[in-house]
Amino acid sequence: MTIDTNDILNSILGSLSRVDYIRPGEIPNIDLYMDQVTTFMDKELSSTRRYADDKILTKTMINNYAKNNLLPPPVKKKYSREHVLFLIFIYYFKNILSIKDIETVLKPLRDKYFSGEGSIELAEIYEEICRMEKARVEPLKEEIRSTYESAVSSFENVPDGEDREELKMFAFICSLSFDVYLKKAIIEKMIDEFTAQEKAKGSNRKPKD
């Protein structure tokens, strides 16, 4: 069976055009019980599922996030809008980062902005991040098109047919995967540098008398 890589490219680009995010105004302005949080996340992030039975968020996940210091504990078993914003960040980070790395990335937000006592609201930070990411969709589509064009022109020494189509598909996947690998390595390097700086600050603090 011939693989139509062009159809796959169009499908990918179409899905990127539909990328959206949960807006702060869509998050209930009241504290929620755990069941309400999981229901809300399931509904709002349903389009990100790969398979119909994939779990967006479960009670066990939430409890584990709190246990591992990714998520501040609920107050009287209720979760605030800030909790929900943290869970959204965690949802996207967990696909590429370890639990420990996510804890490191979110720690400044937890320490400075979760309580609402920071220079700006956590919702404003979330909104700015989403605005920035939405602006990257069109450039990303162009980058993927360029990667695709390089892949479909590869393996010129292989005769046209199913074998070459499979190899072009493999080249396309490898190119996209290498891009993910490099960006993940950069993120991990940044996290390691941040961790080292925090440790250095801690060791330089004079003990109190």
Secondary structure, DSSP 8 states (H G I E B T S, - for coil): ----HHHHHHHHHHHHHT-----GGGS-SS-EEHHHHHHHHHHHTGGG-SSTT--S--HHHHHHHHHTTSS---BTTEE-HHHHHHHHHHHHHTTTS-HHHHHHHHHHHHHHTTTS-SSS-HHHHHHHHHHHHHHTHHHHHHHHHHHHHHHHT--TTS-TTHHHHHHHHHHHHHHHHHHHHHHHHHHHHHHHHHHHHHHHHHHHS----
